[in-house]
């Protein structure tokens, strides 16, 4: 399956929280989108692995994600090594995306930082023809995405680029709420976390308002890039 966009997250729900509106926007335009979770989120304070798989499936169905898979790296302890780089290379070569999205380059959770570096390096290495990989016993061709963008998570990082997601704000929040074990639930007896409070969705909306204001829209999602981004028409910039 050829995808237009492949979004990686260290944990199930990373992608929906940080860039769900962007994915919904491009899905509405007919782009094919996939998600790859690096870990099962097994160290999460709330919920279970089984439940988080079910929640991820529900969110993917709600958003019309083409495909989703989990690489089952060790939550909290996965390493930047050859084995994990190859796991990501295999998925990039399998789906041949134009654009890859990855975790924040700097964040409170160490898995986010590690995931960002792993995906960015794997995206480069995936384009080297002398690196051999297989998927389901088939030899894979080299493929390098045109662009790797890092979404912004807990830490506020100045974005390189922002996308208007105003028409999709409500659907994005509904997609996040598919992860009921992780977010506000007045009937839950599980411990509180930084994202389980009733005000977390207001925080997300405030962050998106902050990103949207410079381009004159109500809500936007921000991203950083390690490369210079070129445009063909400066009159289309906002």
C-alpha beads as a LAMMPS data file, in Angstrom:
LAMMPS data file: protein, C-alpha beads

238 atoms
237 bonds

1 atom types
1 bond types

-500.0 500.0 xlo xhi
-500.0 500.0 ylo yhi
-500.0 500.0 zlo zhi

Masses

1 110.0

Atoms # bond

1 1 1 0.000 0.000 0.000
2 1 1 1.371 3.402 -1.031
3 1 1 0.671 6.124 1.517
4 1 1 0.887 9.884 1.160
5 1 1 1.551 10.443 4.869
6 1 1 3.014 8.149 7.530
7 1 1 2.839 9.471 11.095
8 1 1 4.920 7.911 13.863
9 1 1 4.211 8.184 17.576
10 1 1 6.157 6.855 20.541
11 1 1 2.847 5.928 22.194
12 1 1 -0.717 5.334 21.042
13 1 1 -2.483 8.736 21.108
14 1 1 0.683 10.857 20.529
15 1 1 -0.301 11.429 16.918
16 1 1 -3.957 12.245 17.579
17 1 1 -3.140 14.712 20.366
18 1 1 -0.472 16.642 18.496
19 1 1 -1.464 16.512 14.832
20 1 1 -4.885 14.899 14.537
21 1 1 -6.293 17.978 12.812
22 1 1 -3.605 17.920 10.121
23 1 1 -4.279 14.269 9.359
24 1 1 -8.037 14.873 9.236
25 1 1 -7.488 17.776 6.860
26 1 1 -5.496 15.732 4.372
27 1 1 -7.736 12.691 4.683
28 1 1 -10.650 14.965 3.731
29 1 1 -8.672 15.872 0.597
30 1 1 -8.268 12.225 -0.354
31 1 1 -4.748 11.608 0.917
32 1 1 -3.906 8.140 2.217
33 1 1 -2.634 8.243 5.797
34 1 1 -1.124 5.610 8.081
35 1 1 0.044 5.608 11.711
36 1 1 2.862 3.615 13.302
37 1 1 3.085 3.448 17.106
38 1 1 6.555 2.599 18.384
39 1 1 5.429 1.164 21.745
40 1 1 2.281 -0.263 23.290
41 1 1 2.312 2.377 26.023
42 1 1 2.566 -0.368 28.614
43 1 1 4.087 1.920 31.254
44 1 1 1.204 4.367 31.095
45 1 1 -0.285 5.178 34.489
46 1 1 -3.830 4.594 33.266
47 1 1 -5.342 1.834 31.176
48 1 1 -3.963 -1.482 29.940
49 1 1 -2.186 -2.575 26.765
50 1 1 -5.290 -4.433 25.605
51 1 1 -7.482 -1.414 26.129
52 1 1 -5.060 0.935 24.416
53 1 1 -5.013 -1.276 21.321
54 1 1 -8.802 -1.111 21.247
55 1 1 -8.755 2.660 21.710
56 1 1 -6.183 3.111 18.942
57 1 1 -8.308 1.000 16.616
58 1 1 -11.396 3.057 17.451
59 1 1 -9.567 6.346 16.861
60 1 1 -8.154 5.099 13.544
61 1 1 -11.583 4.000 12.350
62 1 1 -13.126 7.306 13.399
63 1 1 -10.463 9.252 11.482
64 1 1 -10.485 6.933 8.420
65 1 1 -6.814 6.014 8.817
66 1 1 -5.810 3.553 6.078
67 1 1 -3.589 1.362 8.251
68 1 1 -2.065 1.322 11.715
69 1 1 0.511 -0.909 13.317
70 1 1 2.554 -1.161 16.496
71 1 1 6.288 -1.933 16.456
72 1 1 6.198 -3.129 20.092
73 1 1 9.372 -1.405 21.196
74 1 1 9.851 -1.324 24.976
75 1 1 7.964 1.601 26.468
76 1 1 10.298 3.869 28.412
77 1 1 13.384 1.827 27.565
78 1 1 13.617 1.515 23.784
79 1 1 17.036 2.387 22.495
80 1 1 18.528 4.179 19.530
81 1 1 20.059 1.094 17.938
82 1 1 20.264 -0.809 14.668
83 1 1 17.381 -3.135 15.499
84 1 1 14.914 -0.314 16.099
85 1 1 16.144 1.726 13.142
86 1 1 15.479 -1.257 10.885
87 1 1 11.953 -1.655 12.286
88 1 1 11.192 1.890 11.161
89 1 1 13.055 1.599 7.853
90 1 1 10.934 -1.438 6.985
91 1 1 7.720 0.532 7.458
92 1 1 8.938 3.546 5.494
93 1 1 9.979 1.316 2.604
94 1 1 6.773 -0.685 2.905
95 1 1 4.447 2.327 2.596
96 1 1 6.697 4.733 0.630
97 1 1 5.174 7.912 2.092
98 1 1 5.779 11.353 0.641
99 1 1 5.717 12.947 4.100
100 1 1 6.726 11.481 7.468
101 1 1 5.691 12.961 10.808
102 1 1 7.456 12.173 14.072
103 1 1 7.484 13.083 17.751
104 1 1 8.754 16.369 19.147
105 1 1 12.505 16.913 19.013
106 1 1 12.502 17.986 22.689
107 1 1 9.888 17.119 25.273
108 1 1 9.130 16.190 28.864
109 1 1 8.776 12.492 28.062
110 1 1 12.133 10.946 27.052
111 1 1 10.407 8.532 24.649
112 1 1 9.248 11.485 22.585
113 1 1 12.793 12.765 22.152
114 1 1 14.115 9.291 21.404
115 1 1 11.324 8.564 18.953
116 1 1 11.958 11.831 17.101
117 1 1 15.607 11.006 16.559
118 1 1 14.951 7.380 15.581
119 1 1 12.363 8.249 12.949
120 1 1 14.383 11.114 11.455
121 1 1 17.501 8.968 11.090
122 1 1 15.541 5.985 9.771
123 1 1 13.908 8.214 7.143
124 1 1 17.368 9.168 5.871
125 1 1 18.813 5.662 6.035
126 1 1 15.766 4.271 4.248
127 1 1 16.968 6.025 1.099
128 1 1 20.363 4.322 1.000
129 1 1 20.361 1.544 -1.606
130 1 1 23.147 -0.411 0.098
131 1 1 21.021 -0.917 3.213
132 1 1 19.074 -4.121 2.621
133 1 1 15.735 -4.829 4.270
134 1 1 12.831 -7.218 3.806
135 1 1 9.156 -7.220 4.692
136 1 1 7.262 -10.514 4.752
137 1 1 10.199 -12.146 2.951
138 1 1 10.116 -9.619 0.107
139 1 1 13.190 -7.514 -0.637
140 1 1 12.403 -3.843 -0.219
141 1 1 13.419 -0.966 -2.459
142 1 1 15.108 2.084 -0.982
143 1 1 12.785 5.024 -0.357
144 1 1 13.392 8.394 1.263
145 1 1 10.433 10.643 2.124
146 1 1 10.504 14.154 0.707
147 1 1 10.041 15.705 4.136
148 1 1 10.161 14.804 7.828
149 1 1 8.193 17.084 10.146
150 1 1 8.181 16.910 13.943
151 1 1 4.965 17.761 15.738
152 1 1 5.048 19.786 18.968
153 1 1 3.977 18.167 22.228
154 1 1 4.178 19.252 25.874
155 1 1 7.074 21.704 25.597
156 1 1 6.259 24.838 23.634
157 1 1 8.731 24.956 20.728
158 1 1 8.600 27.737 18.099
159 1 1 7.187 26.050 14.978
160 1 1 8.846 26.136 11.579
161 1 1 5.480 25.834 9.881
162 1 1 1.826 25.799 10.954
163 1 1 -1.273 24.343 9.292
164 1 1 -4.806 25.670 9.554
165 1 1 -6.969 22.936 11.145
166 1 1 -9.898 25.133 12.208
167 1 1 -12.592 23.123 10.362
168 1 1 -11.411 19.923 12.059
169 1 1 -11.009 21.003 15.689
170 1 1 -14.132 19.252 16.971
171 1 1 -13.440 16.025 15.104
172 1 1 -9.852 16.054 16.367
173 1 1 -11.033 16.330 19.972
174 1 1 -13.544 13.530 19.408
175 1 1 -10.741 11.336 18.014
176 1 1 -8.626 11.975 21.106
177 1 1 -11.583 11.072 23.308
178 1 1 -11.530 7.582 21.784
179 1 1 -8.692 7.037 24.288
180 1 1 -11.112 7.113 27.189
181 1 1 -8.689 5.436 29.601
182 1 1 -6.162 8.257 29.206
183 1 1 -8.292 11.380 29.427
184 1 1 -10.909 12.941 31.656
185 1 1 -13.493 10.497 32.909
186 1 1 -15.443 11.494 36.043
187 1 1 -16.250 7.833 36.684
188 1 1 -12.613 6.664 36.596
189 1 1 -10.886 5.541 39.784
190 1 1 -7.424 5.513 38.182
191 1 1 -4.648 7.914 39.263
192 1 1 -4.549 11.418 37.849
193 1 1 -1.967 12.275 35.181
194 1 1 -0.935 15.514 33.417
195 1 1 -3.400 14.732 30.593
196 1 1 -6.328 13.276 32.552
197 1 1 -7.641 16.532 33.991
198 1 1 -10.843 18.152 32.808
199 1 1 -8.877 21.180 31.600
200 1 1 -6.529 19.290 29.263
201 1 1 -8.695 19.839 26.193
202 1 1 -8.783 23.562 26.931
203 1 1 -4.980 23.480 27.027
204 1 1 -4.909 21.810 23.600
205 1 1 -7.304 24.355 22.155
206 1 1 -5.261 27.186 23.659
207 1 1 -2.076 25.835 22.097
208 1 1 -3.757 25.552 18.703
209 1 1 -5.132 29.085 19.046
210 1 1 -1.614 30.319 19.760
211 1 1 -0.304 28.632 16.611
212 1 1 -3.239 29.892 14.557
213 1 1 -3.025 33.552 15.524
214 1 1 0.084 34.489 13.462
215 1 1 -1.534 33.173 10.274
216 1 1 -4.927 34.693 11.050
217 1 1 -6.886 31.490 11.644
218 1 1 -8.669 30.205 14.718
219 1 1 -6.811 26.906 15.200
220 1 1 -3.548 25.557 13.787
221 1 1 -1.056 22.794 14.483
222 1 1 2.672 23.534 14.500
223 1 1 5.662 21.541 13.313
224 1 1 9.430 21.848 13.133
225 1 1 11.763 20.794 10.348
226 1 1 15.486 20.103 10.305
227 1 1 15.681 21.154 6.652
228 1 1 14.871 24.396 4.893
229 1 1 11.366 24.261 3.442
230 1 1 10.944 25.782 -0.003
231 1 1 7.794 27.145 -1.644
232 1 1 7.000 27.773 -5.292
233 1 1 4.803 30.858 -4.737
234 1 1 5.468 33.359 -1.928
235 1 1 2.024 34.926 -2.515
236 1 1 0.437 31.795 -1.072
237 1 1 2.234 32.229 2.236
238 1 1 0.200 33.565 5.175

Bonds

1 1 1 2
2 1 2 3
3 1 3 4
4 1 4 5
5 1 5 6
6 1 6 7
7 1 7 8
8 1 8 9
9 1 9 10
10 1 10 11
11 1 11 12
12 1 12 13
13 1 13 14
14 1 14 15
15 1 15 16
16 1 16 17
17 1 17 18
18 1 18 19
19 1 19 20
20 1 20 21
21 1 21 22
22 1 22 23
23 1 23 24
24 1 24 25
25 1 25 26
26 1 26 27
27 1 27 28
28 1 28 29
29 1 29 30
30 1 30 31
31 1 31 32
32 1 32 33
33 1 33 34
34 1 34 35
35 1 35 36
36 1 36 37
37 1 37 38
38 1 38 39
39 1 39 40
40 1 40 41
41 1 41 42
42 1 42 43
43 1 43 44
44 1 44 45
45 1 45 46
46 1 46 47
47 1 47 48
48 1 48 49
49 1 49 50
50 1 50 51
51 1 51 52
52 1 52 53
53 1 53 54
54 1 54 55
55 1 55 56
56 1 56 57
57 1 57 58
58 1 58 59
59 1 59 60
60 1 60 61
61 1 61 62
62 1 62 63
63 1 63 64
64 1 64 65
65 1 65 66
66 1 66 67
67 1 67 68
68 1 68 69
69 1 69 70
70 1 70 71
71 1 71 72
72 1 72 73
73 1 73 74
74 1 74 75
75 1 75 76
76 1 76 77
77 1 77 78
78 1 78 79
79 1 79 80
80 1 80 81
81 1 81 82
82 1 82 83
83 1 83 84
84 1 84 85
85 1 85 86
86 1 86 87
87 1 87 88
88 1 88 89
89 1 89 90
90 1 90 91
91 1 91 92
92 1 92 93
93 1 93 94
94 1 94 95
95 1 95 96
96 1 96 97
97 1 97 98
98 1 98 99
99 1 99 100
100 1 100 101
101 1 101 102
102 1 102 103
103 1 103 104
104 1 104 105
105 1 105 106
106 1 106 107
107 1 107 108
108 1 108 109
109 1 109 110
110 1 110 111
111 1 111 112
112 1 112 113
113 1 113 114
114 1 114 115
115 1 115 116
116 1 116 117
117 1 117 118
118 1 118 119
119 1 119 120
120 1 120 121
121 1 121 122
122 1 122 123
123 1 123 124
124 1 124 125
125 1 125 126
126 1 126 127
127 1 127 128
128 1 128 129
129 1 129 130
130 1 130 131
131 1 131 132
132 1 132 133
133 1 133 134
134 1 134 135
135 1 135 136
136 1 136 137
137 1 137 138
138 1 138 139
139 1 139 140
140 1 140 141
141 1 141 142
142 1 142 143
143 1 143 144
144 1 144 145
145 1 145 146
146 1 146 147
147 1 147 148
148 1 148 149
149 1 149 150
150 1 150 151
151 1 151 152
152 1 152 153
153 1 153 154
154 1 154 155
155 1 155 156
156 1 156 157
157 1 157 158
158 1 158 159
159 1 159 160
160 1 160 161
161 1 161 162
162 1 162 163
163 1 163 164
164 1 164 165
165 1 165 166
166 1 166 167
167 1 167 168
168 1 168 169
169 1 169 170
170 1 170 171
171 1 171 172
172 1 172 173
173 1 173 174
174 1 174 175
175 1 175 176
176 1 176 177
177 1 177 178
178 1 178 179
179 1 179 180
180 1 180 181
181 1 181 182
182 1 182 183
183 1 183 184
184 1 184 185
185 1 185 186
186 1 186 187
187 1 187 188
188 1 188 189
189 1 189 190
190 1 190 191
191 1 191 192
192 1 192 193
193 1 193 194
194 1 194 195
195 1 195 196
196 1 196 197
197 1 197 198
198 1 198 199
199 1 199 200
200 1 200 201
201 1 201 202
202 1 202 203
203 1 203 204
204 1 204 205
205 1 205 206
206 1 206 207
207 1 207 208
208 1 208 209
209 1 209 210
210 1 210 211
211 1 211 212
212 1 212 213
213 1 213 214
214 1 214 215
215 1 215 216
216 1 216 217
217 1 217 218
218 1 218 219
219 1 219 220
220 1 220 221
221 1 221 222
222 1 222 223
223 1 223 224
224 1 224 225
225 1 225 226
226 1 226 227
227 1 227 228
228 1 228 229
229 1 229 230
230 1 230 231
231 1 231 232
232 1 232 233
233 1 233 234
234 1 234 235
235 1 235 236
236 1 236 237
237 1 237 238
